[in-house]
Amino acid sequence: DLLKAGAERLADLLKSSAGSSVTYKRGGTNSTIVATIGKSVFETQDATGVVEAWESRDFIVKTADMPYSEPQRGDTITETVAGTSCIFEVMSPSNSPLFSYGDAFGSTVRIHTKRVN
């Protein structure tokens, strides 16, 4: 399928041109993967009508490189930012997904996180 091959090629180009090495951790298991950094902004409204904006740091990873089939709440991703080791926990605001796929073929997964240290 030509479209699927194109999506895979784009995922490879994103990884090779803008990716950086990060550590994905679940429980006691660490895996080094290459991710591209992004962000998502969520808006939620509480029962009183107050709208709250929530911004996540997203890690965009080739699905084939993921150490697990899907990200889970509580997994962490460690990234070195300006020489400092930063830990981001997989999470999203209530009723929002923890991740999304980057295209119809699932070539990449966008993991939503918040910094916890």
OpenMM code with the backbone's topology and positions (N, CA, C; nanometers):
from openmm import Vec3, app, unit

residues = "ASP LEU LEU LYS ALA GLY ALA GLU ARG LEU ALA ASP LEU LEU LYS SER SER ALA GLY SER SER VAL THR TYR LYS ARG GLY GLY THR ASN SER THR ILE VAL ALA THR ILE GLY LYS SER VAL PHE GLU THR GLN ASP ALA THR GLY VAL VAL GLU ALA TRP GLU SER ARG ASP PHE ILE VAL LYS THR ALA ASP MET PRO TYR SER GLU PRO GLN ARG GLY ASP THR ILE THR GLU THR VAL ALA GLY THR SER CYS ILE PHE GLU VAL MET SER PRO SER ASN SER PRO LEU PHE SER TYR GLY ASP ALA PHE GLY SER THR VAL ARG ILE HIS THR LYS ARG VAL ASN".split()
positions = [
    Vec3(0.0852, -0.1177, 0.0000),
    Vec3(0.0000, 0.0000, 0.0000),
    Vec3(0.0897, 0.1240, 0.0000),
    Vec3(0.0737, 0.2076, -0.0991),
    Vec3(0.1577, 0.3242, -0.1178),
    Vec3(0.1437, 0.4262, -0.0044),
    Vec3(0.0228, 0.4504, 0.0428),
    Vec3(0.0026, 0.5462, 0.1517),
    Vec3(0.0666, 0.4984, 0.2820),
    Vec3(0.0526, 0.3720, 0.3103),
    Vec3(0.1134, 0.3165, 0.4316),
    Vec3(0.2655, 0.3256, 0.4249),
    Vec3(0.3229, 0.2951, 0.3089),
    Vec3(0.4684, 0.3056, 0.2915),
    Vec3(0.5139, 0.4505, 0.3086),
    Vec3(0.4347, 0.5443, 0.2584),
    Vec3(0.4671, 0.6858, 0.2745),
    Vec3(0.4630, 0.7286, 0.4207),
    Vec3(0.3634, 0.6810, 0.4952),
    Vec3(0.3526, 0.7137, 0.6376),
    Vec3(0.4722, 0.6576, 0.7137),
    Vec3(0.5142, 0.5375, 0.6808),
    Vec3(0.6312, 0.4768, 0.7457),
    Vec3(0.7576, 0.5563, 0.7142),
    Vec3(0.7699, 0.5989, 0.5896),
    Vec3(0.8871, 0.6770, 0.5484),
    Vec3(0.8910, 0.8100, 0.6238),
    Vec3(0.7764, 0.8762, 0.6359),
    Vec3(0.7703, 1.0019, 0.7106),
    Vec3(0.8076, 0.9813, 0.8574),
    Vec3(0.7619, 0.8714, 0.9164),
    Vec3(0.7965, 0.8403, 1.0557),
    Vec3(0.9472, 0.8197, 1.0694),
    Vec3(1.0079, 0.7522, 0.9714),
    Vec3(1.1532, 0.7318, 0.9734),
    Vec3(1.2281, 0.8641, 0.9619),
    Vec3(1.1809, 0.9532, 0.8748),
    Vec3(1.2453, 1.0840, 0.8571),
    Vec3(1.2338, 1.1694, 0.9830),
    Vec3(1.1181, 1.1669, 1.0466),
    Vec3(1.0986, 1.2420, 1.1706),
    Vec3(1.1955, 1.1923, 1.2775),
    Vec3(1.2061, 1.0623, 1.2895),
    Vec3(1.2948, 1.0014, 1.3894),
    Vec3(1.4407, 1.0384, 1.3624),
    Vec3(1.4841, 1.0284, 1.2378),
    Vec3(1.6256, 1.0517, 1.2068),
    Vec3(1.6633, 1.1996, 1.2066),
    Vec3(1.5703, 1.2880, 1.1751),
    Vec3(1.6061, 1.4297, 1.1652),
    Vec3(1.5763, 1.5097, 1.2916),
    Vec3(1.4787, 1.4689, 1.3718),
    Vec3(1.4403, 1.5482, 1.4885),
    Vec3(1.4339, 1.4668, 1.6175),
    Vec3(1.4712, 1.3410, 1.6123),
    Vec3(1.4595, 1.2550, 1.7298),
    Vec3(1.5755, 1.2686, 1.8255),
    Vec3(1.5494, 1.2367, 1.9512),
    Vec3(1.6549, 1.2312, 2.0528),
    Vec3(1.6313, 1.1094, 2.1412),
    Vec3(1.7370, 1.0621, 2.2005),
    Vec3(1.7314, 0.9418, 2.2823),
    Vec3(1.6694, 0.9732, 2.4186),
    Vec3(1.5728, 0.8915, 2.4587),
    Vec3(1.5068, 0.9043, 2.5886),
    Vec3(1.4967, 0.7639, 2.6496),
    Vec3(1.4672, 0.7598, 2.7789),
    Vec3(1.4506, 0.6316, 2.8471),
    Vec3(1.3049, 0.6144, 2.8873),
    Vec3(1.2447, 0.5054, 2.8397),
    Vec3(1.1061, 0.4727, 2.8714),
    Vec3(1.1096, 0.3693, 2.9828),
    Vec3(1.0352, 0.3946, 3.0913),
    Vec3(1.0391, 0.3039, 3.2063),
    Vec3(0.8987, 0.2607, 3.2458),
    Vec3(0.8847, 0.1325, 3.2685),
    Vec3(0.7626, 0.0743, 3.3261),
    Vec3(0.8080, -0.0227, 3.4340),
    Vec3(0.7641, 0.0034, 3.5572),
    Vec3(0.8080, -0.0808, 3.6680),
    Vec3(0.9584, -0.0735, 3.6805),
    Vec3(1.0236, -0.1880, 3.6840),
    Vec3(1.1689, -0.1923, 3.6958),
    Vec3(1.2409, -0.2076, 3.5636),
    Vec3(1.1699, -0.1947, 3.4517),
    Vec3(1.2298, -0.2159, 3.3201),
    Vec3(1.2485, -0.0842, 3.2465),
    Vec3(1.3720, -0.0596, 3.1991),
    Vec3(1.4045, 0.0597, 3.1211),
    Vec3(1.4343, 0.0208, 2.9775),
    Vec3(1.3910, 0.1039, 2.8836),
    Vec3(1.4229, 0.0852, 2.7427),
    Vec3(1.4635, 0.2193, 2.6841),
    Vec3(1.5709, 0.2201, 2.6077),
    Vec3(1.6127, 0.3419, 2.5398),
    Vec3(1.5466, 0.3448, 2.4021),
    Vec3(1.4770, 0.4551, 2.3724),
    Vec3(1.4094, 0.4723, 2.2442),
    Vec3(1.4398, 0.6120, 2.1911),
    Vec3(1.4085, 0.6356, 2.0653),
    Vec3(1.4239, 0.7677, 2.0053),
    Vec3(1.2858, 0.8295, 1.9918),
    Vec3(1.2728, 0.9536, 2.0405),
    Vec3(1.1446, 1.0230, 2.0372),
    Vec3(1.1642, 1.1650, 1.9853),
    Vec3(1.0605, 1.2171, 1.9236),
    Vec3(1.0554, 1.3568, 1.8833),
    Vec3(0.9642, 1.4269, 1.9828),
    Vec3(0.9992, 1.5480, 2.0200),
    Vec3(0.9248, 1.6206, 2.1229),
    Vec3(0.8156, 1.7063, 2.0593),
    Vec3(0.6998, 1.7069, 2.1250),
    Vec3(0.5882, 1.7904, 2.0824),
    Vec3(0.5110, 1.8359, 2.2046),
    Vec3(0.3971, 1.8967, 2.1819),
    Vec3(0.3100, 1.9344, 2.2938),
    Vec3(0.1657, 1.9302, 2.2469),
    Vec3(0.0771, 1.9126, 2.3430),
    Vec3(-0.0673, 1.9170, 2.3187),
    Vec3(-0.1288, 2.0047, 2.4261),
    Vec3(-0.2339, 2.0750, 2.3903),
    Vec3(-0.3070, 2.1570, 2.4865),
    Vec3(-0.4483, 2.1019, 2.4962),
    Vec3(-0.4900, 2.0716, 2.6187),
    Vec3(-0.6239, 2.0214, 2.6453),
    Vec3(-0.7004, 2.1282, 2.7220),
    Vec3(-0.8281, 2.1357, 2.7006),
    Vec3(-0.9133, 2.2230, 2.7812),
    Vec3(-1.0246, 2.1386, 2.8397),
    Vec3(-1.0436, 2.1516, 2.9708),
    Vec3(-1.1515, 2.0804, 3.0385),
    Vec3(-1.2364, 2.1816, 3.1141),
    Vec3(-1.3603, 2.1469, 3.1321),
    Vec3(-1.4525, 2.2353, 3.2033),
    Vec3(-1.5083, 2.1607, 3.3232),
    Vec3(-1.5018, 2.2255, 3.4404),
    Vec3(-1.5553, 2.1597, 3.5596),
    Vec3(-1.7049, 2.1869, 3.5721),
    Vec3(-1.7653, 2.1322, 3.6756),
    Vec3(-1.9110, 2.1423, 3.6944),
    Vec3(-1.9597, 2.2861, 3.7110),
    Vec3(-1.8704, 2.3745, 3.7550),
    Vec3(-1.9109, 2.5144, 3.7732),
    Vec3(-1.8910, 2.5982, 3.6482),
    Vec3(-1.8365, 2.5370, 3.5429),
    Vec3(-1.8152, 2.6083, 3.4176),
    Vec3(-1.6767, 2.6671, 3.4006),
    Vec3(-1.5886, 2.6461, 3.4983),
    Vec3(-1.4521, 2.6973, 3.4886),
    Vec3(-1.3741, 2.6118, 3.3889),
    Vec3(-1.3109, 2.6778, 3.2913),
    Vec3(-1.2313, 2.6083, 3.1901),
    Vec3(-1.0850, 2.6094, 3.2347),
    Vec3(-1.0258, 2.4927, 3.2332),
    Vec3(-0.8864, 2.4779, 3.2730),
    Vec3(-0.8057, 2.4291, 3.1538),
    Vec3(-0.6950, 2.4986, 3.1234),
    Vec3(-0.6043, 2.4559, 3.0165),
    Vec3(-0.4979, 2.3644, 3.0768),
    Vec3(-0.4629, 2.2613, 3.0046),
    Vec3(-0.3671, 2.1605, 3.0512),
    Vec3(-0.2740, 2.1330, 2.9346),
    Vec3(-0.1451, 2.1574, 2.9517),
    Vec3(-0.0487, 2.1366, 2.8436),
    Vec3(0.0392, 2.0169, 2.8756),
    Vec3(0.0540, 1.9285, 2.7794),
    Vec3(0.1398, 1.8122, 2.8004),
    Vec3(0.2639, 1.8226, 2.7134),
    Vec3(0.3716, 1.7611, 2.7595),
    Vec3(0.4904, 1.7428, 2.6762),
    Vec3(0.4694, 1.6063, 2.6110),
    Vec3(0.4718, 1.6059, 2.4810),
    Vec3(0.4451, 1.4831, 2.4072),
    Vec3(0.5745, 1.4230, 2.3534),
    Vec3(0.5793, 1.2927, 2.3563),
    Vec3(0.6903, 1.2189, 2.2979),
    Vec3(0.6323, 1.1394, 2.1814),
    Vec3(0.6796, 1.1685, 2.0614),
    Vec3(0.6304, 1.1038, 1.9397),
    Vec3(0.7314, 0.9955, 1.9029),
    Vec3(0.6833, 0.8714, 1.9004),
    Vec3(0.7699, 0.7546, 1.8848),
    Vec3(0.7161, 0.6671, 1.7727),
    Vec3(0.8075, 0.6091, 1.6946),
    Vec3(0.7627, 0.5094, 1.5970),
    Vec3(0.6980, 0.3950, 1.6748),
    Vec3(0.5806, 0.3551, 1.6351),
    Vec3(0.5077, 0.2496, 1.7055),
    Vec3(0.5907, 0.1220, 1.7141),
    Vec3(0.6644, 0.0927, 1.6078),
    Vec3(0.7476, -0.0282, 1.6057),
    Vec3(0.8601, -0.0227, 1.7091),
    Vec3(0.8983, 0.0966, 1.7540),
    Vec3(1.0063, 0.1120, 1.8520),
    Vec3(0.9570, 0.1080, 1.9961),
    Vec3(0.8258, 0.1116, 2.0154),
    Vec3(0.7711, 0.1118, 2.1518),
    Vec3(0.8058, -0.0188, 2.2234),
    Vec3(0.8511, -0.0097, 2.3487),
    Vec3(0.8839, -0.1324, 2.4217),
    Vec3(0.7600, -0.2105, 2.4652),
    Vec3(0.6431, -0.1463, 2.4652),
    Vec3(0.5170, -0.2106, 2.5036),
    Vec3(0.4133, -0.1788, 2.3966),
    Vec3(0.3064, -0.2556, 2.3931),
    Vec3(0.2061, -0.2336, 2.2897),
    Vec3(0.1395, -0.0973, 2.3016),
    Vec3(0.1159, -0.0501, 2.4243),
    Vec3(0.0546, 0.0807, 2.4450),
    Vec3(0.1118, 0.1444, 2.5709),
    Vec3(0.1246, 0.2775, 2.5706),
    Vec3(0.1647, 0.3466, 2.6935),
    Vec3(0.0577, 0.3292, 2.8012),
    Vec3(0.1012, 0.3267, 2.9267),
    Vec3(0.0083, 0.3155, 3.0389),
    Vec3(0.0322, 0.4284, 3.1371),
    Vec3(-0.0756, 0.4700, 3.2037),
    Vec3(-0.0654, 0.5716, 3.3081),
    Vec3(0.0393, 0.5250, 3.4099),
    Vec3(0.1282, 0.6154, 3.4478),
    Vec3(0.2326, 0.5826, 3.5445),
    Vec3(0.3663, 0.5455, 3.4823),
    Vec3(0.3704, 0.5099, 3.3534),
    Vec3(0.4982, 0.4896, 3.2863),
    Vec3(0.5729, 0.6230, 3.2901),
    Vec3(0.7047, 0.6200, 3.2849),
    Vec3(0.7806, 0.7445, 3.2818),
    Vec3(0.8755, 0.7474, 3.1628),
    Vec3(0.9060, 0.8686, 3.1203),
    Vec3(1.0039, 0.8920, 3.0143),
    Vec3(1.1038, 0.9927, 3.0689),
    Vec3(1.2314, 0.9574, 3.0652),
    Vec3(1.3365, 1.0457, 3.1131),
    Vec3(1.4085, 1.1048, 2.9926),
    Vec3(1.4189, 1.2372, 2.9952),
    Vec3(1.4818, 1.3111, 2.8863),
    Vec3(1.5846, 1.4058, 2.9475),
    Vec3(1.6982, 1.4220, 2.8823),
    Vec3(1.7965, 1.5194, 2.9273),
    Vec3(1.7686, 1.6506, 2.8563),
    Vec3(1.7377, 1.7553, 2.9362),
    Vec3(1.7070, 1.8879, 2.8839),
    Vec3(1.8108, 1.9848, 2.9392),
    Vec3(1.8905, 2.0439, 2.8503),
    Vec3(1.9947, 2.1396, 2.8896),
    Vec3(2.0836, 2.0831, 3.0010),
    Vec3(2.1208, 1.9555, 2.9872),
    Vec3(2.2098, 1.8922, 3.0837),
    Vec3(2.1434, 1.8407, 3.2100),
    Vec3(2.0127, 1.8582, 3.2226),
    Vec3(1.9392, 1.8137, 3.3405),
    Vec3(1.8497, 1.6954, 3.3035),
    Vec3(1.8526, 1.5916, 3.3859),
    Vec3(1.7676, 1.4755, 3.3651),
    Vec3(1.6263, 1.5072, 3.4141),
    Vec3(1.5290, 1.5066, 3.3231),
    Vec3(1.3905, 1.5401, 3.3559),
    Vec3(1.3031, 1.4161, 3.3397),
    Vec3(1.2158, 1.3923, 3.4367),
    Vec3(1.1260, 1.2773, 3.4330),
    Vec3(0.9846, 1.3254, 3.4024),
    Vec3(0.9228, 1.2621, 3.3039),
    Vec3(0.7872, 1.2924, 3.2619),
    Vec3(0.7019, 1.1673, 3.2800),
    Vec3(0.5871, 1.1824, 3.3441),
    Vec3(0.4980, 1.0692, 3.3673),
    Vec3(0.3872, 1.0687, 3.2631),
    Vec3(0.3561, 0.9499, 3.2129),
    Vec3(0.2476, 0.9351, 3.1171),
    Vec3(0.1165, 0.9646, 3.1887),
    Vec3(0.0484, 1.0709, 3.1430),
    Vec3(-0.0800, 1.1097, 3.2026),
    Vec3(-0.1501, 1.2076, 3.1103),
    Vec3(-0.2769, 1.2275, 3.1362),
    Vec3(-0.3577, 1.3246, 3.0620),
    Vec3(-0.4707, 1.3689, 3.1539),
    Vec3(-0.5362, 1.4806, 3.1192),
    Vec3(-0.6485, 1.5230, 3.2035),
    Vec3(-0.7620, 1.4213, 3.1962),
    Vec3(-0.8514, 1.4257, 3.2930),
    Vec3(-0.9603, 1.3278, 3.2993),
    Vec3(-1.0364, 1.3200, 3.1681),
    Vec3(-1.0761, 1.2003, 3.1332),
    Vec3(-1.1525, 1.1694, 3.0116),
    Vec3(-1.0778, 1.1965, 2.8819),
    Vec3(-0.9484, 1.2186, 2.8886),
    Vec3(-0.8671, 1.2367, 2.7676),
    Vec3(-0.7761, 1.1153, 2.7529),
    Vec3(-0.7461, 1.0764, 2.6293),
    Vec3(-0.6600, 0.9591, 2.6090),
    Vec3(-0.5162, 0.9881, 2.6488),
    Vec3(-0.4439, 0.8849, 2.6890),
    Vec3(-0.3032, 0.8973, 2.7248),
    Vec3(-0.2141, 0.9127, 2.6028),
    Vec3(-0.2631, 0.8687, 2.4888),
    Vec3(-0.1838, 0.8722, 2.3661),
    Vec3(-0.2772, 0.8756, 2.2462),
    Vec3(-0.2186, 0.9084, 2.1320),
    Vec3(-0.2928, 0.9019, 2.0063),
    Vec3(-0.1960, 0.8577, 1.8972),
    Vec3(-0.2507, 0.8058, 1.7896),
    Vec3(-0.1676, 0.7655, 1.6769),
    Vec3(-0.1539, 0.8822, 1.5806),
    Vec3(-0.0370, 0.8920, 1.5172),
    Vec3(-0.0070, 1.0048, 1.4308),
    Vec3(-0.0691, 0.9990, 1.2935),
    Vec3(-0.1146, 0.8816, 1.2519),
    Vec3(-0.1764, 0.8687, 1.1204),
    Vec3(-0.2726, 0.7502, 1.1213),
    Vec3(-0.3416, 0.7338, 1.0130),
    Vec3(-0.4423, 0.6275, 1.0032),
    Vec3(-0.3806, 0.4875, 1.0106),
    Vec3(-0.2503, 0.4772, 0.9875),
    Vec3(-0.1842, 0.3470, 0.9862),
    Vec3(-0.1153, 0.3151, 1.1186),
    Vec3(-0.1134, 0.4106, 1.2105),
    Vec3(-0.0501, 0.3874, 1.3402),
    Vec3(0.1010, 0.3810, 1.3332),
    Vec3(0.1621, 0.4542, 1.2400),
    Vec3(0.3083, 0.4519, 1.2253),
    Vec3(0.3792, 0.5123, 1.3451),
    Vec3(0.3172, 0.6143, 1.4056),
    Vec3(0.3750, 0.6781, 1.5240),
    Vec3(0.2695, 0.6870, 1.6331),
    Vec3(0.3179, 0.6966, 1.7553),
    Vec3(0.2300, 0.7153, 1.8697),
    Vec3(0.2745, 0.8428, 1.9420),
    Vec3(0.1805, 0.9283, 1.9761),
    Vec3(0.2061, 1.0536, 2.0492),
    Vec3(0.1643, 1.0289, 2.1935),
    Vec3(0.2641, 1.0294, 2.2838),
    Vec3(0.2423, 0.9974, 2.4246),
    Vec3(0.2331, 1.1279, 2.5046),
    Vec3(0.1236, 1.1476, 2.5757),
    Vec3(0.1029, 1.2688, 2.6546),
    Vec3(0.1624, 1.2495, 2.7951),
    Vec3(0.2395, 1.3487, 2.8410),
    Vec3(0.3060, 1.3395, 2.9705),
    Vec3(0.3034, 1.4736, 3.0430),
    Vec3(0.3411, 1.4688, 3.1706),
    Vec3(0.3642, 1.5877, 3.2536),
    Vec3(0.4950, 1.5666, 3.3287),
    Vec3(0.5706, 1.6736, 3.3434),
    Vec3(0.6963, 1.6643, 3.4178),
    Vec3(0.6654, 1.6444, 3.5658),
    Vec3(0.7377, 1.5508, 3.6288),
    Vec3(0.7141, 1.5199, 3.7694),
    Vec3(0.8346, 1.5477, 3.8580),
    Vec3(0.9447, 1.5954, 3.8020),
    Vec3(1.0598, 1.6313, 3.8876),
    Vec3(1.1175, 1.7643, 3.8461),
] * unit.nanometer
topology = app.Topology()
chain = topology.addChain("A")
for resn in residues:
    res = topology.addResidue(resn, chain)
    for name in ("N", "CA", "C"):
        topology.addAtom(name, app.Element.getBySymbol(name[0]), res)
